[in-house]
């Protein structure tokens, strides 16, 4: 089977989900091409699109939240959204690409490629089955205006919401959010720490803000240093992602402190999640799913308003995370709670019950049936 897997570089989560699907398809003996459609028009358009999002969530997350709320209001009115018409510009490039390549099925982990393909459908272009893969625990604005044949959603809990926005129930398939095989690899804590070159005799708190390094890192570090002073066996690992400015600020401020370890970007996130004892993260759909797949106690901090707020609500309501709404008031209490083995085990049990680590494999199997 020949598959095309589409994504867009607005944060790393969509690409990570797409790569997980490509990996699962390859494991089943299929060939999958990964493509960000914005690379087709040159001029670094994909970089510009991604950077607009990244700078917004790093520097003005409130603005992003306002845009998201406006999108939710706009979708209540008849007619297509501005997002839909903006993506019309990409339809020519996508059509030319598909005329040169033949596929049995197309999967997309991002709204924008879904919008582009819908424009091609409106032109009467013949396309294989299109599968939309939701990467957040909500129906994000304008998902419903795409002409996808199937919508893979994170769990049955979200089905009613997708239906409410006008997506036919028979098109909705509750499989889960795909994560790469490494996050479900059965390695113990000691082995994971050995791979990272870390001391298994220490206790580790991991903090990350997704691939874009968003969140109130500096405030969280100040608060957690008080905890570290009282727990000398504990080390705080901070992964800054693509936020070079953040890395330089905290590395300069805290250089030489033995209980603090700072990392830019890493290809070993799965090992960090397997080896650390508690994980502090903004509630991205992919990062939260990776944490649950790796089965690590999770504290959600600094959500980007919008879909991440929905992700946070879903995880906390089902006991898969603790929300630290106010870092000053809640963060130390949450860390101390998850230091208790019973509380940590209860959360890990909830994660195992609610999140399917093998979703990528099941999506690949579903794609086979759709192609047939």
Secondary structure, 3 states (H helix, E strand, C coil): CEEEEEECCCCHHHHHHHHHHHHHHHHCCCEEEEEEHHHHHCCCHHHHHHHHHHHHHHHCHHHHHHHHHHHHHHCCCCCCCHHHHHHHHHHHHHHHHHHHCCCCEEEECCHHHHHHHHHHHHHCCCCCEEEEECCCCCCCCCHHHCCCCEEEECCHHHHHHHHHCCCCHHHEEECCCCCCHHHHCCCCHHHHHHHHCCCCCCEEEEEECCCCCCCCHHHHHHHHHHHHHHCCCEEEEEECCCCHHHHHHHHHHHCCCCCEEEECCCCCHHHHHHHCCEEEECCCHHHHHHHHHHCCEEEECCCCCCHHHHHHHHHHHCCCCEECCCHHHHHHHHHHHHCCHHHHHHHHHHHHHHCCCCHHHHHHHHHHHHHC
